[in-house]
Each structure stands twice: as structure tokens, then as C-alpha cells.
Amino acid sequence: MKTENLIPFLDAFAASIEQPLAAVRDNQLIYMSEAGAPYAYCLSVLYESVGSIWDGRCDLFQIVSLEQEEGMTILLGPLTIQRSDREAYIEVLRAKEPAISLDQITLLAEWLSRKSLVSLTHLEKMKEALLLAVDGRQPDGQQVSQNSQPVHMPEKEEVEWASYNSDYVQQLEQYVRMGAMDEMEALMRHEIHAPYGSYADDQLRHFKNSMMVHIYIMSRAAMEGGLEDDLCMKLAERYSRQCEQAASVSQLREISIALRLDFCRRVNHLKQVRTDSQTVNRAIAFIHTHRMEKLNASMIAAACGVSASYLCMEFKARTGKSIVAFINEEKIAMAKELLSSSDRTLIDIASYLSFSSQNYFQTVFRKYAGMSPGQYRSQFRTR
């Protein structure tokens, strides 16, 4: 990808992963992401002083360097791979003897101590996605396409696509944050296939890695919309596994549609039941995240830091329903998803949602859905 087209892409990528990016050519900083700019600057100086002898790895954090054409290197990080305190990060950075000041080292150390941990698997996926999106390379340097040539769109089309893609991603993020189901469905009816790039159908690996970026963006937007962080991570992991198992680009498109609607629907549901009580909102989020488990008022109250009696009284006053009724509604909503989109048996679903028996599950389902699980599956089956 040419430099003039690379810079806007790096801006978008840095914003989506919320990590600093920098680009260096001949030991000169030529690009610094707006997101995390001071850290990106320190990163480039650090690389300039020790890049030739240090691969950017240590036990606490990692800096990824990607060699590009025209003598340019893209730097990603620093990424926290092990939790520690600020002093430990300062000690490691100073031990590298870089040509950066103590103030800059402290700045980087504070960044590392505040950032969420990044697993090595996630780190590799970010690296793969960046490599593939920039110039079609696998991490081992092999080209993705079967003829061993990088796949590029003509320059004019590439610029037009970048503009479309930026607007498209912003719309997706907005609709997920809002839980705007109708708008999301309308957007997807008119979308151009492969919203994160234009790929040939034989580039399955390329498309799978682009989906990792897609999943990350959607999960972050859902978090911003109020969905529990842990639940978003679990959903992201689930859809990442589905992408890895996909055998075709068409399957990946189906997964893309399903995950966008799933995140959007969950945020929509939370916004509908949100109240002006922080305690009740925490309880609602906890129930939604743990609805597969066997829940009771005492467990939920402990998670919210209040007594069970207070929570039950407050929950009823704010929502108009008992906490037990809300738990059952959440479980039945999950059961509906499983009945309509999976081949799980009724006994499997009852066990997955921690009902004491299949018969009790069927009784509760009929009470809240107005029909039996079998009737629901027959009427709303989607696959």
C-alpha cells in the first residue's frame, strides 16, 4: 500500500484497536497515530535508539515492528502482556538504555500500567490483520494470493473504498452503541460485501483476519453501549472461533451478519430495561452476563454490594417485576436464540441454562413464550 494511502488506514486501525501506532523511515518519525500520540512518539524514539538490537519483546510488554516497502517500519504498541506496577515497567524500560528521557519512560510506564492486558493470541491476530490489510502478507512473509502477488485495488478505487469503509464502520459502531436494530438491519440490506476490504473469494485467510478486526470493533462498540466487558469478550471469542472454523467466504459473511445483530440486540435489550438506579442496572448487567448459570438473589446482591432484601425491593420498584421473573426472562431469551439458530436438543439447552430438568425448562418456557420450545423452534428456525 502506498504511503499516501497507508496513513489514513493506520489512523483508522489505531483508533479501532485503541493502541499507539507509529511509522519510521531511515530512523525518522514519518507518522504518529492521533490515538495515544505521546506514547507513539516515545515508541518511535525507543525504536530509533535500540531497534537494531532489541526485538521489542520482554516479559511484561511487547512492541511489534513490521517492515514495509520503501524502507519503512510500522510500530505497534507498547502492548501490555503481563500485569505489573508502574515501577516494574520503568525498571525494564531503563534497563534497555534507550535514548529517551526518564519523563518519557515514566509516560510509557504509566500507559502500560493502565492498559488492559493483551493476550499473545490477540497480539498475533492484530499483527496478522495489519500485515494482511497493508500488503497481503502472512506473518511469515508469504503472499496470500495463490499467484504469490500482493492484491491491490487500483489507486482511485482504493481511495474511494477507504472513504466508504470509514463511513460504514462509523455507522456500524453507532448502531451497535445505540442498540438500533431497525437501522442495523436496513444498513446490512444495502451493504457492499466484504466491508473491511475487497478480497478475492480464494483469499479465505485474508478475510478471516479481517474478521478479527471486525469482531474487535463490534465488541468495543457494544461495551460503549453498556454491555458487560466480560460478556463482550466471551462473545468475541465465540465468533472468532466460528471464523476460524469457516470453510468459505460466504460462511464468514453469515457470521458477520449474525454477530452484528447479536451485539446490537443485546445492547438494545439492556437499554430497554435500564433504570435510574445504578444498583439495579448493575444487577441487570450481571444477570445478562451470567444467565447461563444457576442464579439467585443473594448471589446477584453480593456482586452488587448490597443485601438481597434491598436488591429485591429495589428491583421490583424500578422494573415492575421480581428479580426471579427477570432471571427467567433472560434465560428464555437465550433459549429462543439457541432454538432458532442451533441443533441443540431440549435437554442440552435446559442443562446449558442451568434448569434443574428438561420438564421444568419446558414449563418456564411455555409461561414466558406462550408456546412450547418445540413449537418455537418449528416457527422461528433460521437454519
C-alpha positions in Angstrom: 0.0 0.0 0.0 1.4 3.4 -0.9 2.4 5.8 1.8 -0.4 8.3 1.0 -3.0 5.6 1.3 -1.3 4.0 4.3 -1.6 6.9 6.7 -5.4 7.1 6.7 -5.5 3.4 7.1 -3.2 3.5 10.1 -5.3 6.2 11.7 -8.4 4.0 11.4 -6.6 0.9 12.6 -5.1 2.7 15.6 -8.5 4.1 16.6 -10.2 0.7 16.3 -7.6 -1.2 18.5 -7.0 1.8 20.8 -3.3 1.3 20.7 -0.5 3.6 19.6 0.9 3.2 16.1 4.0 4.9 14.6 5.8 4.7 11.3 9.6 5.2 10.9 11.7 5.6 7.8 15.5 5.9 8.0 15.2 6.5 11.8 12.9 9.4 11.2 9.3 9.5 12.5 7.0 10.0 9.5 3.7 9.0 11.1 2.3 9.1 14.6 -1.3 8.0 15.4 -3.6 10.6 16.9 -4.8 8.0 19.4 -2.1 7.7 22.1 0.1 10.2 20.3 2.6 10.9 23.2 3.1 7.1 23.6 3.5 6.6 19.8 6.2 9.3 19.9 8.1 7.6 22.8 7.7 4.4 20.9 9.4 5.7 17.8 12.3 7.2 19.8 12.7 4.0 21.7 12.9 2.1 18.4 15.3 4.5 16.9 17.8 4.0 19.8 17.6 0.3 20.3 15.6 -1.1 17.3 18.6 -2.7 15.7 19.5 -4.8 18.7 16.2 -5.2 20.5 13.2 -7.1 19.1 10.7 -5.3 21.3 9.9 -8.3 23.5 10.1 -8.6 27.2 8.2 -10.5 29.9 5.9 -7.5 30.7 5.1 -5.9 27.4 5.8 -6.1 23.7 6.4 -3.8 20.8 5.6 -5.1 17.3 7.7 -3.9 14.3 6.6 -4.6 10.8 9.0 -4.0 7.9 7.4 -2.4 4.9 8.4 -1.3 1.4 10.3 2.0 0.9 12.5 1.3 4.0 9.6 2.0 6.3 8.8 0.2 9.6 5.4 0.3 11.3 5.5 0.1 15.1 2.5 -1.2 17.2 2.5 -0.9 21.0 3.7 -1.0 23.6 1.1 -3.7 24.4 0.7 -5.0 28.0 1.1 -8.8 28.1 1.6 -9.2 31.8 0.1 -7.1 34.6 2.6 -5.2 36.8 3.0 -1.9 38.5 4.5 1.3 37.1 7.8 0.9 38.8 8.4 -2.6 37.3 7.7 -1.2 33.8 10.1 1.7 34.5 12.8 -0.7 35.6 12.5 -2.8 32.4 12.5 0.3 30.1 15.5 1.8 31.8 17.4 -1.5 31.6 17.2 -1.2 27.8 19.3 2.0 28.0 17.3 3.8 25.4 17.9 7.4 24.3 14.7 8.7 25.9 14.3 10.7 29.0 13.1 9.5 32.4 9.9 11.5 31.8 9.3 9.7 28.6 10.0 6.3 30.3 7.6 7.3 33.1 4.9 8.2 30.5 5.3 4.8 28.8 5.2 3.0 32.2 2.0 4.8 33.2 0.4 3.8 29.9 1.4 0.2 30.3 0.1 0.0 33.9 -3.3 1.4 32.9 -3.9 -0.6 29.7 -5.9 -3.8 29.6 -3.9 -7.0 29.1 -3.4 -8.2 25.6 -3.1 -12.0 25.1 -0.4 -13.3 22.9 -3.1 -14.8 20.7 -4.8 -11.5 20.3 -1.5 -9.8 19.7 -0.8 -12.2 16.8 -4.2 -11.6 15.3 -3.7 -7.9 15.4 -0.3 -8.3 13.7 -1.8 -10.6 11.1 -4.7 -8.3 10.4 -2.4 -5.3 10.0 0.0 -7.2 7.7 -2.7 -8.6 5.5 -4.6 -5.3 5.2 -1.5 -3.3 4.4 0.2 -5.5 1.8 -1.4 -9.0 1.8 1.5 -10.7 3.6 1.2 -13.5 6.2 3.4 -13.1 9.3 6.0 -15.5 7.7 6.3 -13.1 4.7 4.3 -15.3 2.2 1.8 -13.6 0.0 -1.8 -14.6 0.5 -2.9 -14.9 -3.1 -2.1 -18.2 -4.9 0.0 -16.5 -7.6 2.3 -15.0 -4.9 1.4 -11.4 -5.9 0.0 -8.8 -3.5 -3.6 -8.0 -4.2 -4.2 -4.3 -4.6 -7.1 -2.3 -6.0 -6.4 0.5 -8.4 -5.4 3.6 -6.6 -8.6 5.6 -7.3 -10.8 2.7 -6.2 -8.7 2.2 -3.1 -9.2 5.8 -2.0 -12.9 5.6 -2.7 -13.2 2.3 -0.8 -11.3 3.7 2.2 -13.8 6.6 2.3 -16.8 4.2 2.1 -15.3 1.9 4.6 -14.6 4.6 7.2 -18.2 5.9 6.9 -19.6 2.4 7.1 -17.6 1.4 10.2 -18.8 4.6 12.0 -22.4 3.7 11.2 -21.9 0.2 12.4 -20.4 1.4 15.7 -23.1 4.0 16.2 -25.9 1.5 15.6 -24.4 -1.1 18.0 -23.8 1.6 20.7 -27.4 2.6 20.3 -28.8 -0.9 20.0 -30.6 0.4 16.9 -31.9 -2.9 15.4 -34.0 -1.5 12.6 -31.2 0.8 11.4 -28.7 -2.0 11.5 -30.9 -4.4 9.5 -31.6 -1.7 6.9 -27.8 -0.9 6.6 -27.0 -4.6 6.1 -29.6 -5.0 3.3 -27.8 -2.4 1.2 -24.1 -3.0 2.2 -21.3 -3.9 -0.2 -19.9 -7.3 0.5 -16.6 -7.5 2.4 -17.0 -4.3 4.4 -13.3 -4.4 5.6 -11.8 -4.7 2.2 -12.2 -6.1 -1.3 -10.9 -9.7 -1.4 -11.0 -12.5 -3.9 -13.0 -15.5 -2.8 -9.9 -17.7 -2.7 -8.4 -15.5 0.0 -10.1 -17.1 2.9 -7.2 -16.5 5.2 -7.1 -12.8 4.3 -10.8 -12.5 5.0 -10.6 -14.4 8.3 -8.0 -12.0 9.6 -10.1 -9.0 8.6 -13.0 -10.5 10.5 -10.9 -10.3 13.7 -10.7 -6.5 13.3 -14.5 -6.6 12.6 -15.2 -8.6 15.7 -13.0 -6.3 17.8 -14.7 -3.1 16.6 -18.2 -4.5 17.2 -17.3 -5.8 20.7 -15.8 -2.4 21.7 -18.9 -0.6 20.4 -21.1 -2.9 22.5 -19.0 -2.2 25.6 -19.5 1.5 24.9 -23.3 0.8 24.6 -23.3 -0.6 28.1 -22.8 -4.3 27.6 -20.7 -6.0 30.2 -17.0 -6.2 29.3 -16.6 -9.9 30.2 -19.7 -10.8 28.1 -18.3 -8.9 25.1 -15.0 -10.7 25.4 -16.8 -14.1 25.6 -18.9 -13.2 22.5 -15.8 -12.1 20.6 -14.0 -15.3 21.5 -17.1 -17.3 20.3 -17.3 -15.5 17.0 -13.5 -15.7 16.5 -13.7 -19.5 16.8 -16.5 -19.6 14.3 -14.5 -17.6 11.9 -11.5 -19.9 12.2 -13.8 -22.9 11.5 -15.4 -21.3 8.5 -14.7 -23.0 5.2 -15.8 -20.3 2.8 -16.2 -16.5 2.4 -20.0 -16.9 2.3 -19.9 -18.5 5.7 -17.8 -15.6 7.1 -20.4 -13.2 5.7 -23.1 -15.1 7.6 -21.1 -14.9 10.8 -20.6 -11.2 10.2 -24.3 -10.6 9.9 -25.1 -12.8 13.0 -22.5 -11.1 15.2 -23.6 -7.6 14.3 -27.3 -8.4 15.0 -26.3 -10.2 18.2 -24.3 -7.3 19.7 -26.9 -4.8 18.6 -29.8 -6.9 20.0 -28.1 -7.3 23.4 -27.4 -3.6 23.7 -31.0 -2.8 22.6 -32.3 -5.1 25.3 -30.1 -3.5 28.0 -31.3 0.0 27.1 -34.9 -1.1 27.2 -34.6 -2.4 30.8 -32.1 0.3 32.1 -33.3 2.3 35.1 -32.2 5.3 37.0 -30.8 3.1 39.8 -27.2 2.1 39.4 -27.7 -0.9 41.7 -30.5 -2.3 39.6 -28.5 -1.6 36.4 -25.6 -3.5 37.8 -27.9 -6.3 38.7 -29.4 -6.4 35.2 -25.9 -6.4 33.6 -24.8 -9.2 36.0 -27.9 -11.3 35.2 -27.4 -10.9 31.5 -23.7 -11.8 31.6 -24.3 -14.9 33.9 -27.7 -16.0 32.6 -26.3 -19.5 31.7 -25.6 -20.1 35.5 -27.9 -21.0 38.3 -28.7 -17.6 39.8 -30.4 -16.4 42.9 -31.0 -13.0 44.6 -28.2 -13.5 47.2 -25.5 -14.2 44.5 -26.6 -11.1 42.5 -26.8 -8.9 45.6 -23.3 -9.9 46.6 -22.0 -8.9 43.2 -23.7 -5.5 43.5 -22.5 -4.9 47.1 -26.0 -4.8 48.7 -28.2 -7.0 50.7 -30.6 -9.5 49.0 -33.6 -8.0 50.6 -32.7 -4.5 49.5 -32.0 -5.6 45.9 -35.3 -7.5 45.6 -37.2 -4.5 46.9 -35.3 -2.0 44.7 -35.5 -4.2 41.6 -39.3 -4.6 41.9 -39.8 -0.9 42.5 -37.6 0.1 39.5 -38.6 -2.5 36.9 -42.1 -3.6 38.0 -41.1 -7.2 38.1 -39.4 -9.6 40.5 -35.8 -10.5 40.1 -36.7 -14.1 39.7 -39.0 -13.2 36.8 -36.3 -11.2 35.2 -33.8 -14.0 35.5 -36.3 -16.4 33.8 -36.9 -13.9 31.0 -33.2 -13.6 30.4 -32.8 -17.4 30.3 -35.8 -17.8 28.0 -34.4 -15.1 25.6 -31.2 -17.1 25.4 -33.2 -20.4 24.9 -35.0 -18.7 22.0 -31.7 -17.9 20.3 -30.5 -21.5 20.7 -33.7 -23.0 19.5 -33.8 -20.8 16.4 -30.1 -21.0 15.4 -28.7 -24.3 16.7 -29.3 -28.0 16.6 -29.0 -28.4 20.4 -31.6 -30.8 22.0 -34.0 -29.5 24.6 -32.2 -31.4 27.3 -28.9 -29.8 26.2 -30.4 -26.3 26.3 -32.0 -26.9 29.7 -28.7 -28.1 31.1 -26.8 -25.2 29.4 -29.1 -22.7 31.0 -28.9 -24.4 34.4 -32.5 -25.5 34.7 -33.0 -28.4 37.1 -34.7 -30.6 34.5 -36.0 -30.6 30.9 -39.6 -30.6 32.2 -39.0 -27.5 34.4 -37.4 -25.8 31.4 -40.4 -26.5 29.2 -42.8 -25.3 31.9 -40.9 -22.0 32.3 -40.5 -21.6 28.5 -44.2 -22.0 27.9 -45.0 -19.5 30.7 -42.8 -16.7 29.2 -43.0 -17.6 25.4 -46.6 -18.6 25.2 -45.7 -21.9 23.4 -43.6 -24.9 23.9 -39.9 -25.0 22.9 -40.7 -27.4 20.1 -43.3 -25.1 18.7 -41.0 -22.1 18.9 -38.2 -24.0 17.0 -40.6 -25.0 14.2 -41.9 -21.5 13.8 -38.7 -19.5 14.1 -36.0 -21.8 12.8 -33.3 -19.8 10.9 -31.0 -22.6 9.7 
